[in-house]
Structure formats: structure tokens, C-alpha cells
């Protein structure tokens, strides 16, 4: 009974799935990806002010465009398909697209 109650409470108190996805996406953008996305790109939602790559706030990419760029690389940006999990790639693409209104 205690285990069931603990599990129910954990589900009720956990942040919604979307919030957890946003949290993971922000963490990938600022910390997990190496080199960090924040080093190169400006994105207000991540408090990033990189100047090497384009400003994502200005570019306003859709999720599909971010997915493609992260997986395969683009210009001087390296590919991350072998450095990040599919879940991390999806989370960072969703985070960026949502942050800039590119969805």
C-alpha cells in the first residue's frame, strides 16, 4: 500500500511531461552537447549569447530544421548524431523551436 501511495504521489508531484522535455532540451543546449550550443548560438530562453552561429531568436527555426542541423551538422556546425541520444536531440530541437515560436 505504501509503495502504491508513494508512486501516485510521485506522479502527482512530478512536473508535466512537456516541462520535463523543456528542461532536458535546455540542459542539452547549455550543458550536455559538446561543444555547447550556447557557445555558438544566441537563444534568450537559454540565456545564451553566442556569436559564432546564427541567432536562433532571429532565425526562428522550426523543429524539423533544428533536428536536421543537430543530427547532420550545417556549415561549420558539427553533427551531433553520434554524441547525443535520439531523446536528447528531439528534446533540444523541441526546446529551441518552442522558445523561438518556430513550431
C-alpha positions as CSV (number, residue, x, y, z in Angstrom):
1,X,0.0,0.0,0.0
2,X,2.8,2.4,0.9
3,X,4.5,1.7,-2.4
4,X,1.4,2.4,-4.4
5,X,0.7,5.6,-2.5
6,X,4.3,6.8,-3.0
7,X,4.1,6.1,-6.7
8,X,0.8,8.0,-7.0
9,X,2.2,11.0,-5.1
10,X,5.4,11.0,-7.2
11,X,3.2,11.1,-10.4
12,X,1.1,13.9,-9.0
13,X,4.0,16.0,-7.8
14,X,6.2,15.5,-10.9
15,X,6.3,18.3,-13.5
16,X,4.3,17.6,-16.6
17,X,6.0,15.7,-19.4
18,X,6.3,18.9,-21.5
19,X,8.1,20.7,-18.7
20,X,10.5,17.8,-18.3
21,X,11.1,17.8,-22.0
22,X,11.8,21.6,-21.9
23,X,14.1,21.0,-19.0
24,X,16.1,18.3,-20.9
25,X,16.2,20.4,-24.0
26,X,17.6,23.4,-22.2
27,X,20.1,21.2,-20.4
28,X,21.3,19.7,-23.7
29,X,21.5,23.2,-25.2
30,X,23.5,24.7,-22.4
31,X,25.5,21.8,-20.8
32,X,25.3,18.3,-22.4
33,X,26.1,18.9,-26.1
34,X,29.9,19.3,-26.5
35,X,30.7,21.8,-27.8
36,X,27.7,23.5,-26.1
37,X,25.0,25.0,-28.4
38,X,25.1,28.1,-26.1
39,X,28.8,28.8,-27.1
40,X,27.8,29.4,-30.7
41,X,24.2,30.4,-30.7
42,X,22.1,33.2,-29.2
43,X,18.9,32.0,-27.6
44,X,17.2,34.1,-25.0
45,X,15.3,31.2,-23.4
46,X,18.7,29.5,-22.6
47,X,20.4,32.8,-21.6
48,X,22.9,32.1,-24.3
49,X,24.7,34.9,-26.2
50,X,26.9,33.0,-28.7
51,X,28.2,34.9,-31.7
52,X,29.7,32.1,-33.9
53,X,26.5,30.7,-35.2
54,X,23.3,32.4,-36.2
55,X,21.0,33.9,-33.5
56,X,18.2,31.3,-33.1
57,X,16.0,34.1,-31.8
58,X,16.2,35.8,-35.1
59,X,16.3,32.7,-37.3
60,X,13.2,31.1,-35.6
61,X,13.8,27.6,-36.9
62,X,11.1,25.0,-36.9
63,X,11.7,21.8,-35.0
64,X,12.4,19.8,-38.2
65,X,15.1,22.2,-39.2
66,X,16.8,22.0,-35.8
67,X,16.6,18.2,-35.9
68,X,18.3,18.1,-39.3
69,X,21.0,20.5,-38.2
70,X,21.7,18.8,-34.9
71,X,21.8,15.3,-36.5
72,X,23.8,16.1,-39.6
73,X,25.6,19.4,-38.9
74,X,25.3,22.5,-41.0
75,X,28.0,24.8,-42.3
76,X,30.7,24.9,-39.6
77,X,28.3,23.3,-37.1
78,X,29.4,19.7,-36.4
79,X,26.9,16.8,-36.4
80,X,25.7,15.5,-33.0
81,X,24.0,12.3,-34.0
82,X,26.9,10.3,-32.6
83,X,27.3,12.4,-29.5
84,X,23.7,12.8,-28.3
85,X,20.9,10.3,-27.8
86,X,17.8,10.5,-30.1
87,X,15.8,11.6,-27.0
88,X,18.4,14.5,-26.3
89,X,18.3,15.5,-30.0
90,X,14.5,15.6,-30.0
91,X,14.4,17.5,-26.7
92,X,16.8,20.2,-27.8
93,X,15.0,20.6,-31.2
94,X,11.6,20.9,-29.4
95,X,13.1,23.4,-26.9
96,X,14.6,25.6,-29.5
97,X,11.5,25.6,-31.7
98,X,9.2,26.3,-28.8
99,X,11.4,29.1,-27.5
100,X,11.5,31.0,-30.7
101,X,7.9,30.3,-31.8
102,X,9.1,28.2,-34.8
103,X,6.6,25.4,-34.3
